């Protein structure tokens, strides 16, 4: 069995429908052929039997004088006349005693035993049955039919109708003077049946071909609109393109196509509205991030200028107080030193907060060095091994783009410290032609990425959502890969033309 054909039969409705209809037509054609052959075969056989009986009656009628006088010459013409009929193999005439008066065979009979196979009977049975019944009889063999008819005296044939209508058998028995036998070849019947079989099969084949052709166009008419609907659905699924399908009919399939077009039009409008909403949302998000950056910069400046200076003044006064204390005031001197150290810690935290709020380090060191310092400082504070492969990407991006990149790394490090439970992180920054490739990887516990992608933005957490938005603002898409207990890998590639200086 052809496996591709079975697959096509299982997957394609048109092939399945065509095969079902073709099989149905084949069954009808076969049934019609069998019925015709059976019916016509019986009809031909009955016709052959009736013809044989009629020939035997005619022979009996035309040979009555020759039988009565037992004159072979008078039997010559009737016997030859019957022998000239189609399919007659042998003609014989007998007297009442069963003695052969005349016998004539059609030339070409090679094996008489084979021709009479299946009709051998004792000679005395047939004359006895004919004398008792007075009506013709026939015997059927394997290859021939033998028709026997009694020969009556002249009074029995006073009317021509007596050849076709039976008289009283009791009256006929007193007038039997002999018998005739006509042997007919069944090959005539076989030839006619073969011709009938050929014609029936030919008609069946023609009917099957015509039916298959009609079925093909019917199936095409059904499956073509369905195929168009399938193509339209696939276009929506793969390309997001809403293409109306042509509606050629007003039946159920046509109404289905119209409903699909209405649905496509509605989806296209909703898709357009969704894109507009996304554009507005991304614009608002970008503005929000910019406003956030401005606010953080303002807070950083206030922390540095106001709180930083106040803390510096406080430290200076603590030192002055410490110097004015006497040696015998050891307890106060110790408290001053402790307070001074605590103020130093506050100053360091304020400076770190100021840098986190507004990375002035970008202006001081450049993007590459700022990223190295950020990662190394993170490793020191969290006791993590860090692997850095950061190329020189200074002056490739605008100040706004550099700030976004720095924030992306900040958010990634924050997520690692909060959720990853990792002890090693690695970072790669490489320039490749007109693009810059960024990679951040840890060996933490990982998570189910598919589950996270299905979440709404607020469910993902501010950090990951902010990273995705900032990457999108830079003209790229965030590639997030992770497996449980196998760490997390975050990467993206930014075109320099999107975030560059131009």
Protein Blocks (a to p, Z undefined) as FASTA:
>chain_A
ZZklmmmmmmmmklmmmmmmmmmmmmmmmmmmmmmmmmmmmmmmmmmmmmmmmmmmmmmm
mmmmmmmnopaklmmmmmmmmmmpghiabdcdddfkopafbdcddehiablmlmmgoiac
cfklmmmmmmmnopacddddfkbccdddddddfklmmpfklmmpccdfklmmmmcgbdcd
ddddfklmmmmmmmmmmmmmmmmmmmmmmmmmmmmmmmmmmmmmmmmmmmmmmmmmmnop
acddddfbfcfklmmmmmmmmmmmmmmmmmmmmmmmmmmmmmmmmmmmmmmmmmmmmmmm
mmmmmmmmmmmmmmmmmmmmmmmpcfklmmlmmmmmmmmmmmmmmmmmmmmmmmmmmcfk
lmmnomklmmmmmmmmmmmmnopacddddddfehkbcfklmmmmmmmmmmmmmmmmmmno
pabdcdddddehjaccdddddfbebpafklmmmpcfklnopklmmmmmmmmmnopacddd
ddehiapaddddddfklmmmZZ
